[in-house]
Amino acid sequence: MRNDQVFSGEWLGRPLTFKTGKLAQQATAALTVQYGETVVLATVVESSEERSGLDFFPLSVDFEEKLYAAGIIKGSRWVKREGRPTDESVLTGRMIDRSIRPLFNQANRRDVQVVLTALSVDNENDFDIVALVGASAVLAISGIDWAGPLSGVRVGRVDGQFVFNPTYTQRLTSDLDLIVAGTPDRVLMIEADANEITEADMLSAINAGREALRGAYDLIVEMQKALNVEVRQIVVNDVIASIEDADKKSLYVSAKEWLASNIKTILFDKTYYTKGERKLAVKAIKEQLTTALMDAGYAPADIKLAVHDLAEDMINAEVTRAILSEDRRVDGRKLNEIRDLSSEVALFPRTHGTGLFMRGETQVLSIATLGAPGLEQNLEGMEGQSKKRYMHHYNFPAFSVGEARPNRGAGRREIGHGALAEKAIVPMLPTKEEFPYTIRVVSETLGSNGSSSMGATCGSTLALMDAGVPLKRPVAGIAMGLASNHDMSAWKVLTDLQDLEDGDGGMDFKITGTSEGITAVQLDTKTIGLNEEIVKQALEKGYEARLQVLAVMNEAIATPRAELSPYAPRLISFRINPDQIREVIGSGGKVINKIIEECGGVSIDIEDDGLVMVCGTDAAGVEKAVSWIKDITRVINAGEVFPGTVVRMLDFGAFIEILPGRDGMVHVSELAPYRISSPDNFLTIGQQVHVRVKEIDEQGRVNLTMKGLTENEALWAEEKGKEAPRPEGSFNRDARPDRRPSTGGRPISRR
């Protein structure tokens, strides 16, 4: 039986409404959330059975982008159904996942699937914030063991003032695009890109966002209380206390005591500088524990289970304890110390630009490729169609972590890491007018041990500068970590986290930027949320670390190369009068196709505002095409002298092509210093002559003369074509009117 209920309130000047009980009634919980005229269906299903054999909580979050929500039919001629998720929908799903995941009871072994489906978008209120709020709302009324609710808000900055949930129009002039998810007191997720915003301003924006999300948060709490949902709480007992068998309990007690006495000794008896060494140390703990329990006479099958249940958690707990109590890290670094750094460029002979960045055992090779403007990526989604001239693609092969498994192409993680490094660089790219190339960077993760996405950011910068892309400033990235206890009463921020430090009570706070400010932030955490002081320290220490990384990158390449690789295409851009675009293209594209064919297959892209971009691998062909187009569109002035070709003749004169596709007429009286009987008696089609522009008449016709030019004297030497004297009173041919047709203000063209 349906039980429709509506909960509404004002949030940041616009109505926010939750409707329950009407749609998707077989889901564990479902509702629609409407903000403005953007509507998202939020559903959650928790399976009725636990999945055996799992040692993690099986959560999946998907955002479904539907073109009908924006009244769009897919532009492809052959495929009209939505296909694989767009990168935008993948990134939205990941953002929501990172926000809600920390608040689940991690002991749950039932599959939980959250699906957000866009039903209507108004092109004013962005669907990602609406979907995030919807995910929190549906979980809050689901009865699933989840320590929410939370809320989220977008923060922009226009003319120095923060704007909350800005419209698409407002975002065009904003120098900040920040999403904060959490509660009014704590931050659980941050996603941001910015135009070199300072650390202090970023902290202010995050704090302002925490306060601004309160309206949606309070409405969810109100709905949760009104529906009086019964929560299926998962009781997590101490693993030993829940064991009833006496022998098995004895085994677990012995294992726990051995671990408590020996983990610290093994982990910290020496400095483990490499990931491999730390793996061996963890392996040694498990093997020595197994041996000790075998010697005590316990059954091998029970020993294996005890090692699985206890060892990893107690190792992670000891790593955290050592940091909180002793400022001690397993690899011997100080809490604010970065691993060894190195940077290289120009590694390969034929690529346009390369950068190799290493931080400890994280190694990323980035390769930049330059292409013609026409190679921009076309995007199609609920927000309409758009183009993208800078693309960063991130790959994470199995060998980068020493594993042997099939490479299945880019997954959600690769898309997310690639997008983060991409938006880190975008604010520093030159404008299209300054550098019209389409740019693609591919970052190959060759080794991973902590924040390869930040390695990709650094590698991308190196590759772009090596390729000669005039970045405004180099960009670097660093990942900040955290050690904390469960209730967050004790915590310490870590610089440059790696392997064993990325466990419960931790965070992955990635910050990219230049020496002047932040360009991107991405935060996810395995805590109940971060307070203001943690965020502040992460930003401040991240800035210090970023400067160190930039200094090492600067040693490899300090400024973008002045010259492009000899294997990169040459591109020249210039502007023409938009009214002349049709002259360059020609009827049915005849003119532009002829230019492309005769100039070595160059590519020519013309924007509606008259920006022309000519690109090709043959520099001479590019120059020829540029000259050709400029000749077509150049302004002709009286008095100019041109070499020309005879292209057509009439009885009253000859038409001369003075520029590609541009003709003028020499009246018969202007062919020679003497009277010519007929143009046919003096000139032939295809003959080369020199002409001067006499005038451009009111109709745009170009009138030429051959008189007075020394280059033509050879034609007149024998008075070729001279007319015999006529009797007095005969008709004066030179006085006949010019019968050329009007060209509507344009020069006559053979086209």
C-alpha positions in Angstrom: 0.0 0.0 0.0 1.4 3.4 -1.0 2.2 5.9 1.7 3.1 9.0 -0.2 4.7 11.7 1.9 6.2 15.1 1.0 8.9 17.0 2.9 9.8 20.5 1.7 11.8 23.4 2.8 13.8 26.4 1.5 17.5 25.8 1.0 19.8 28.6 -0.2 16.9 30.5 -1.8 15.3 27.6 -3.7 12.8 25.0 -2.7 14.1 21.5 -1.8 11.5 18.7 -1.7 11.7 15.0 -0.9 8.8 12.7 -1.9 8.6 9.1 -0.6 6.3 6.2 -1.2 5.4 6.7 -4.9 8.2 5.4 -7.1 10.4 2.3 -7.0 8.3 0.7 -4.2 10.2 -2.7 -4.3 13.5 -1.1 -3.4 14.6 -1.1 0.3 14.0 2.6 0.2 13.3 5.1 -2.5 12.5 8.8 -2.9 12.7 11.7 -5.3 14.6 14.8 -4.5 13.7 18.0 -6.3 15.8 21.2 -6.3 14.4 23.9 -8.6 13.3 21.8 -11.5 16.1 19.3 -11.3 14.7 15.9 -10.0 16.7 12.8 -9.1 15.3 9.4 -8.1 17.3 7.9 -5.3 17.1 4.2 -4.5 18.9 1.8 -2.2 18.6 -1.9 -2.0 20.2 -4.1 0.7 20.2 -7.8 -0.1 18.5 -10.1 2.3 21.5 -12.5 2.6 25.1 -12.0 3.6 27.8 -12.8 1.2 30.1 -15.5 2.7 33.8 -15.3 2.4 34.0 -11.5 2.2 36.4 -9.4 4.3 35.0 -6.0 3.1 31.7 -4.2 3.0 30.1 -4.7 -0.5 28.8 -1.2 -1.5 28.2 0.0 -5.0 27.1 3.5 -6.0 25.9 4.4 -9.5 24.7 7.6 -11.0 22.5 7.1 -14.1 22.6 9.9 -16.6 19.4 10.0 -18.8 19.3 12.3 -21.8 15.5 12.4 -21.6 15.9 14.4 -18.4 17.1 17.3 -20.5 14.8 16.7 -23.4 17.7 15.4 -25.6 17.9 12.6 -28.1 21.3 11.1 -28.6 23.1 12.8 -31.5 24.6 9.6 -33.0 22.8 8.6 -36.2 22.9 4.9 -35.5 22.7 4.6 -31.7 20.0 6.4 -29.7 20.1 4.4 -26.4 22.4 5.6 -23.7 25.5 3.5 -23.8 28.3 3.0 -21.3 28.3 5.6 -18.5 29.9 8.9 -19.5 33.0 10.1 -17.6 30.8 12.8 -16.0 28.3 10.2 -14.6 31.2 8.0 -13.4 32.8 10.9 -11.6 29.5 11.9 -10.0 29.0 8.3 -8.8 32.5 8.2 -7.3 32.0 11.5 -5.6 28.8 10.3 -3.9 30.5 6.9 -3.0 33.4 8.7 -1.3 30.9 10.8 0.7 28.6 8.1 2.1 31.0 5.1 2.4 32.7 6.1 5.7 29.4 6.2 7.6 28.4 2.6 6.9 29.0 -0.1 9.4 32.0 -1.8 7.8 31.0 -5.1 9.4 28.0 -5.4 7.1 28.4 -8.3 4.6 25.1 -7.7 2.7 25.3 -6.1 -0.7 24.1 -2.5 -0.7 23.5 -0.8 -4.0 22.7 2.9 -4.2 21.4 4.1 -7.6 20.7 7.8 -8.5 18.8 8.4 -11.7 18.3 11.8 -13.2 14.7 12.3 -14.2 14.7 16.0 -14.9 17.4 18.6 -15.2 16.8 22.4 -15.5 20.2 23.5 -16.6 20.4 25.7 -13.6 20.7 23.4 -10.6 23.5 20.9 -11.1 22.3 17.3 -10.8 25.4 16.1 -8.8 24.6 18.1 -5.7 20.9 17.0 -6.0 22.0 13.4 -6.3 24.4 13.6 -3.3 21.6 15.0 -1.1 19.2 12.3 -2.5 21.7 9.5 -1.6 21.9 10.7 1.9 18.2 11.2 2.2 17.3 7.7 1.0 19.9 6.0 3.2 18.6 8.0 6.2 15.1 6.4 5.7 16.3 2.9 4.6 16.8 1.3 8.0 20.3 0.3 6.9 23.0 0.6 9.5 24.5 3.9 8.4 25.7 6.7 10.7 24.2 9.6 8.6 22.7 11.7 7.5 25.1 14.1 5.7 24.6 16.8 3.1 26.6 18.4 0.4 26.8 21.8 -1.2 28.7 23.5 -4.1 30.6 26.6 -3.4 31.7 29.1 -6.0 33.4 32.5 -5.8 32.3 35.4 -8.0 33.9 38.8 -7.6 35.5 37.7 -4.3 32.2 36.6 -2.8 31.2 33.0 -2.0 28.1 31.8 -3.9 26.4 28.6 -2.7 24.9 26.1 -5.3 25.7 28.6 -8.1 23.8 28.3 -11.3 25.6 27.3 -14.5 25.8 30.9 -15.5 27.4 32.0 -12.2 29.9 29.2 -12.5 31.2 30.7 -15.8 32.7 33.6 -13.9 33.7 31.7 -10.7 37.3 31.1 -9.9 36.4 28.2 -7.6 34.2 25.1 -8.0 34.1 23.3 -4.6 31.9 20.5 -3.4 31.8 19.9 0.3 30.1 16.8 1.8 29.6 16.2 5.5 27.7 17.6 8.5 27.7 21.1 9.8 30.6 20.0 12.1 32.7 17.7 10.1 33.9 17.2 6.5 33.7 13.8 4.9 34.5 14.6 1.2 35.9 17.4 -0.8 36.1 17.8 -4.6 37.4 21.1 -5.9 39.1 22.8 -8.8 40.3 26.4 -8.6 42.3 29.1 -10.3 45.2 29.3 -7.9 43.2 30.0 -4.8 45.2 30.4 -1.6 45.2 27.9 1.2 43.5 30.4 3.6 40.7 31.1 1.1 40.2 27.4 0.4 39.8 26.8 4.1 37.3 29.7 4.4 35.3 28.2 1.4 35.2 24.8 3.0 34.1 26.2 6.3 31.5 28.3 4.6 30.3 25.2 2.7 29.9 23.3 6.0 27.5 26.0 7.2 25.7 26.3 3.9 24.8 22.5 3.7 22.9 22.8 7.0 19.5 23.5 5.3 19.4 20.3 3.4 20.9 18.4 6.4 18.2 19.6 8.7 15.4 18.7 6.3 16.8 15.1 6.0 16.9 14.9 9.8 13.3 16.1 10.0 12.1 13.5 7.5 14.1 10.8 9.3 12.3 11.5 12.5 8.9 11.9 11.0 9.1 8.5 9.3 10.4 6.8 12.5 12.5 4.3 10.6 13.7 1.2 12.5 17.4 0.7 11.8 18.8 -2.8 11.4 21.9 -2.4 13.6 24.8 -4.7 13.2 26.4 -5.5 16.5 30.1 -5.9 16.2 31.3 -8.0 19.1 34.9 -8.6 20.0 36.0 -11.4 17.8 37.3 -13.4 20.8 34.3 -12.7 23.0 31.9 -14.1 20.4 33.7 -17.5 20.2 32.0 -20.2 22.2 34.4 -23.1 21.6 37.0 -23.1 24.5 39.9 -24.5 22.4 39.3 -22.0 19.6 38.9 -19.1 22.1 42.3 -20.1 23.6 43.8 -20.1 20.1 42.6 -16.5 19.5 43.7 -15.3 22.9 47.2 -16.7 22.3 47.3 -15.2 18.8 46.3 -11.8 20.1 48.8 -11.9 22.9 51.6 -12.9 20.6 50.8 -10.1 18.1 50.6 -7.5 20.9 54.1 -8.6 22.0 55.8 -8.9 18.7 54.3 -6.6 16.0 56.1 -3.6 17.3 59.4 -5.4 17.5 59.2 -6.7 14.0 57.8 -3.6 12.3 60.1 -1.2 14.0 63.3 -3.3 14.6 64.7 -1.6 11.6 63.7 0.9 8.9 61.8 -0.6 6.0 62.5 1.8 3.1 60.7 0.0 0.4 57.2 -1.3 -0.2 58.7 -4.8 -0.8 60.5 -4.7 2.6 57.3 -3.7 4.4 55.4 -6.4 2.7 58.0 -8.9 3.8 57.8 -7.6 7.4 54.0 -8.1 7.4 54.5 -11.6 5.9 57.1 -12.3 8.6 54.6 -11.3 11.3 52.0 -13.7 9.9 54.5 -16.6 9.4 56.1 -16.2 12.8 52.6 -16.1 14.4 51.6 -19.3 12.5 54.8 -21.0 13.6 54.2 -20.1 17.3 50.6 -21.3 17.2 51.7 -24.6 15.4 54.3 -25.2 18.1 51.5 -24.7 20.7 49.6 -27.5 19.1 46.6 -25.7 17.5 45.0 -27.1 14.4 46.3 -25.6 11.1 42.8 -24.7 9.8 42.0 -22.8 12.9 45.4 -21.1 12.9 44.9 -19.8 9.4 41.5 -18.3 10.3 42.9 -16.6 13.4 45.8 -15.1 11.5 43.3 -13.8 8.9 40.9 -12.4 11.5 43.5 -10.7 13.7 46.8 -9.9 12.1 46.0 -7.1 9.6 43.8 -5.2 12.0 46.4 -5.3 14.8 49.2 -4.3 12.4 47.2 -1.3 11.2 46.5 -0.4 14.9 50.2 -0.6 15.7 51.1 1.7 12.7 48.6 4.2 14.0 49.7 4.0 17.6 53.3 4.5 16.6 52.4 7.7 14.7 50.1 9.1 17.4 52.4 8.2 20.4 55.9 8.4 19.0 55.7 10.4 15.7 57.2 7.3 14.2 56.6 5.9 10.7 57.5 2.4 9.5 59.8 3.8 6.7 61.6 6.1 9.2 60.4 9.4 7.8 59.3 12.4 9.8 55.6 13.1 9.8 56.1 16.0 7.3 58.8 14.4 5.2 58.4 13.5 1.5 60.0 10.4 0.0 62.9 10.8 -2.5 61.9 12.8 -5.6 63.1 12.7 -9.1 62.1 14.3 -12.4 63.1 13.8 -16.1 62.0 15.0 -19.4 62.6 14.3 -23.1 63.0 10.5 -22.7 62.0 9.4 -26.2 63.0 10.6 -29.7 59.6 10.8 -31.5 57.1 11.8 -28.9 56.1 15.5 -28.7 56.8 15.7 -24.9 57.6 13.3 -22.1 58.0 13.6 -18.3 59.0 10.9 -15.8 58.1 11.6 -12.2 59.1 9.5 -9.2 58.2 9.9 -5.5 59.5 6.9 -3.6 58.3 3.8 -5.5 55.5 5.7 -7.2 56.6 6.2 -10.8 54.5 7.8 -13.5 55.5 8.3 -17.2 53.4 11.1 -18.9 53.5 11.6 -22.7 52.0 14.7 -24.4 50.8 14.7 -27.9 49.8 17.9 -29.9 47.2 17.8 -32.6 45.1 20.0 -34.8 42.2 22.0 -33.3 39.7 19.8 -35.2 40.8 16.8 -33.0 39.0 18.3 -30.0 36.8 15.7 -28.2 33.1 16.2 -28.7 31.0 15.6 -25.5 27.3 14.8 -25.2 25.4 14.6 -22.1 22.5 16.0 -20.1 24.2 19.4 -20.0 24.2 19.4 -23.9 27.0 19.2 -26.3 30.5 20.7 -25.7 34.1 20.3 -26.8 37.3 19.5 -24.9 40.7 20.6 -26.2 42.8 19.2 -23.3 42.5 15.5 -22.4 44.4 13.6 -19.7 44.1 9.8 -19.7 45.5 7.7 -16.8 46.4 4.0 -16.9 47.0 1.7 -14.0 48.4 -1.7 -15.3 48.6 -4.6 -13.0 52.4 -4.7 -13.1 52.6 -1.3 -11.4 51.8 -3.0 -8.1 53.5 -6.3 -8.9 50.4 -8.2 -9.7 49.5 -10.6 -12.6 46.0 -10.0 -13.7 44.2 -9.1 -17.0 44.2 -5.5 -18.0 40.5 -4.7 -18.8 40.9 -1.0 -19.8 40.0 2.1 -17.8 37.7 1.5 -14.8 36.1 4.0 -12.4 39.4 4.5 -10.5 41.4 5.2 -13.6 38.7 7.7 -14.9 38.7 9.4 -11.5 42.4 9.7 -11.2 42.7 10.9 -14.7 40.1 13.6 -14.2 41.7 14.9 -11.0 45.1 15.3 -12.7 43.4 16.9 -15.7 41.6 19.6 -13.8 44.7 20.3 -11.8 46.4 21.5 -15.0 43.5 23.2 -16.8 43.7 26.6 -15.1 47.4 26.9 -16.2 46.8 26.1 -19.9 47.2 28.9 -22.5 44.0 30.1 -24.2 43.0 28.7 -27.5 44.1 31.9 -29.2 47.5 31.7 -27.6 48.1 28.0 -28.3 45.3 26.5 -30.5 46.5 22.9 -30.4 44.4 20.1 -29.1 46.4 18.5 -26.3 46.4 14.9 -25.0 48.5 13.6 -22.2 48.6 9.9 -21.2 50.0 9.0 -17.8 51.2 5.5 -17.5 51.6 4.3 -13.9 54.7 2.2 -14.0 54.9 1.8 -10.2 52.4 2.7 -7.5 52.8 3.1 -3.8 50.7 6.0 -2.7 49.0 8.7 -4.8 49.9 7.9 -8.4 47.3 10.5 -9.4 49.5 13.2 -7.9 52.4 11.6 -9.7 50.4 11.9 -12.9 49.8 15.6 -12.2 53.6 16.2 -11.9 54.3 14.0 -14.9 51.7 15.9 -17.0 53.3 19.2 -16.1 56.8 17.9 -17.1 55.5 16.5 -20.4 53.6 19.6 -21.4 56.5 21.9 -20.7 58.8 19.5 -22.6 56.3 19.7 -25.5 56.5 23.5 -25.6 53.0 24.1 -24.2 53.3 27.6 -22.6 51.9 26.8 -19.2 51.4 29.8 -17.0 53.1 28.1 -14.1 54.1 24.5 -13.4 51.6 22.4 -11.3 52.6 19.8 -8.7 50.5 17.6 -6.4 50.9 15.9 -3.0 48.7 13.5 -0.9 48.3 14.2 2.8 47.4 11.4 5.2 46.1 11.1 8.7 46.4 8.8 11.7 43.6 8.9 14.2 41.7 6.9 16.8 38.1 5.9 16.3 36.4 8.9 18.0 39.0 11.4 16.6 40.1 12.5 20.0 43.7 12.0 18.9 45.0 12.6 15.4 48.1 13.6 13.4 48.4 14.8 9.8 51.0 13.0 7.6 52.7 14.3 4.5 53.0 11.9 1.5 51.1 8.8 2.8 51.9 5.4 1.5 50.8 1.7 1.8 50.5 0.8 5.6 49.4 4.4 6.4 46.2 4.2 4.3 44.0 2.3 6.8 41.2 2.9 9.1 41.3 6.3 10.7 43.1 7.7 7.7 42.5 10.1 4.9 43.6 10.7 1.4 43.8 14.5 1.0 45.1 15.3 -2.4 46.1 18.9 -3.2 47.5 20.2 -6.5 48.6 23.7 -7.3 51.4 26.1 -8.3 53.7 28.2 -6.2 50.8 30.8 -6.1 47.8 28.7 -5.1 45.6 25.6 -5.3 44.2 24.3 -8.6 42.5 21.1 -7.4 41.6 19.2 -4.2 40.2 15.7 -3.6 39.5 14.3 -0.2 38.1 11.0 1.0 38.5 9.6 4.5 38.0 6.5 6.6 36.9 8.4 9.6 33.7 9.8 11.0 34.7 13.2 9.5 37.4 15.9 9.7 37.3 18.9 11.9 38.4 22.4 10.9 41.9 22.0 12.4 42.7 18.8 10.5 41.6 20.5 7.2 43.7 23.6 8.0 46.8 21.6 8.8 46.5 19.4 5.7 46.3 22.5 3.5 49.2 24.3 5.2 51.5 21.3 5.2 50.4 20.4 1.7 51.6 23.8 0.5 55.0 23.3 2.1 55.3 19.9 0.5 54.1 21.2 -2.9 56.9 23.8 -3.0 59.5 21.0 -2.4 58.0 19.0 -5.3 58.0 22.0 -7.6 61.7 22.7 -6.8 62.7 19.2 -8.0 60.5 19.5 -11.1 62.2 22.8 -11.8 65.6 21.1 -11.9 64.4 18.9 -14.8 62.8 21.8 -16.8 62.4 25.3 -15.5 60.3 26.8 -18.4 58.3 25.5 -21.3 60.5 24.8 -24.4 60.6 27.7 -26.9 60.4 25.3 -29.8 58.1 22.4 -30.5 59.4 18.9 -31.3 60.3 18.5 -35.0 57.7 15.7 -35.1 54.9 17.9 -33.7 52.5 19.4 -36.2 53.0 23.1 -37.0 50.0 25.3 -36.4 49.5 28.9 -37.3 46.4 30.8 -36.2 45.1 34.2 -37.3 41.9 36.0 -37.7 39.8 37.0 -40.7 36.6 39.0 -41.1 33.8 36.5 -40.3 32.0 37.8 -43.3 34.8 36.4 -45.5 34.6 32.8 -44.1 32.3 31.8 -47.0 35.0 33.0 -49.5 37.6 30.7 -47.9 35.3 27.7 -47.8 33.8 28.3 -51.3 30.7 26.8 -52.9 30.4 23.3 -51.5 33.8 23.5 -49.9 35.6 23.7 -53.2 38.1 26.4 -52.2 39.1 25.0 -48.8 39.4 21.5 -50.2 41.6 22.7 -52.9 43.9 24.4 -50.4 44.0 21.2 -48.3 44.9 19.1 -51.3 47.5 21.4 -52.8 49.2 22.1 -49.4 50.1 18.6 -48.4 46.9 17.6 -46.6 46.9 20.3 -43.9 43.9 20.6 -41.6 42.1 23.9 -41.6 39.7 24.9 -38.8 37.7 28.1 -38.9 35.7 29.3 -35.9 32.5 31.4 -36.3 34.3 34.5 -34.9 36.9 34.3 -37.8 39.7 32.5 -36.0 41.5 30.4 -38.6 43.9 27.6 -37.5 46.0 25.8 -40.1 47.9 22.7 -38.9 50.1 20.1 -40.6 53.4 18.2 -40.2 54.9 19.9 -43.3 55.9 23.5 -42.3 56.1 24.6 -45.9 52.6 23.3 -46.6 51.2 25.1 -43.6 52.9 28.4 -44.7 51.5 28.0 -48.2 48.0 27.4 -46.9 48.2 30.4 -44.6 49.4 32.7 -47.4 46.6 31.3 -49.6 43.9 32.1 -47.1 45.3 35.5 -46.3 45.4 36.3 -50.0 41.8 35.3 -50.3 40.7 37.5 -47.5 43.1 40.4 -47.7 41.8 43.9 -48.4 42.8 45.2 -51.9 43.7 48.9 -52.1 44.0 51.3 -55.0 47.6 51.7 -56.2 48.8 48.2 -55.4 50.6 46.3 -58.0 50.1 42.5 -58.5 51.4 39.8 -60.8 48.4 38.2 -62.3 47.1 35.5 -64.6 44.7 36.1 -67.5 41.6 33.9 -66.8 38.9 35.3 -69.0 38.5 37.7 -71.9 35.6 39.6 -73.3 35.4 42.0 -76.2 35.8 45.0 -73.9 38.6 43.8 -71.6 40.4 40.9 -69.8 39.9 39.5 -66.4 43.1 38.9 -64.4 43.4 36.7 -61.3 45.5 38.8 -58.9 45.0 36.7 -55.7 43.7 33.1 -55.3 40.1 33.2 -56.5 40.0 37.0 -56.8 39.8 38.7 -60.2 39.9 42.2 -61.5 39.2 43.6 -65.0 41.6 45.5 -67.3 39.5 47.5 -69.7 40.7 47.3 -73.3 41.8 50.9 -73.0 44.1 50.1 -70.1 45.9 47.2 -71.7 48.6 49.2 -73.4 49.8 52.7 -74.0 48.3 52.5 -77.5 44.9 51.5 -78.8 44.3 47.7 -78.8 42.1 46.3 -81.5 40.8 43.4 -79.4 42.0 41.8 -76.1 42.2 38.5 -78.0 44.8 40.0 -80.3 47.0 41.0 -77.3 46.6 38.5 -74.5 46.0 34.7 -74.1 44.3 32.7 -71.3 46.9 31.7 -68.8 49.4 34.5 -69.7 51.3 36.2 -66.8 51.1 40.0 -66.7 51.4 42.8 -64.1 48.6 45.1 -63.1 48.0 48.1 -60.9 44.7 48.6 -59.1 43.1 51.8 -60.4 40.1 51.8 -58.2 37.5 49.7 -56.4 34.2 50.9 -57.5 31.0 51.3 -55.4 29.9 47.8 -56.2 33.2 46.3 -55.0 34.6 45.6 -58.5 38.3 45.8 -58.9 39.4 47.9 -61.9 43.0 47.3 -63.1 45.4 48.8 -65.5 48.6 47.5 -67.2 49.8 50.9 -68.2 52.9 52.5 -66.7 54.4 49.2 -65.4 57.9 48.5 -66.6 57.3 44.7 -66.2 54.9 44.9 -69.2 57.2 46.8 -71.6 58.2 43.7 -73.4 54.6 43.2 -74.4 54.4 46.5 -76.0 57.8 46.5 -77.7 56.4 45.6 -81.1 53.0 47.3 -80.6 51.3 43.9 -80.5 47.6 44.1 -81.2 47.7 47.7 -82.1 44.5 48.9 -83.9 44.8 50.6 -87.2 43.6 54.2 -87.4 39.8 54.6 -88.0 38.2 57.2 -90.2 36.9 60.3 -88.6 33.4 59.9 -87.1 33.6 56.1 -86.6 32.3 54.5 -83.4 34.7 54.9 -80.5 34.9 51.4 -79.0 36.7 52.7 -75.8 33.6 54.8 -75.0 31.3 51.8 -74.7 29.9 51.3 -71.3 31.4 48.6 -69.0 28.9 45.8 -69.3 30.3 43.8 -66.4 27.5 42.4 -64.2 27.2 43.8 -60.6 28.8 41.6 -58.0 26.8 42.9 -55.1 29.7 44.8 -53.6 32.2 41.9 -53.9 35.1 41.4 -56.3 34.2 39.1 -59.2 35.5 35.6 -58.6 35.7 32.6 -60.8 34.0 30.6 -58.1 
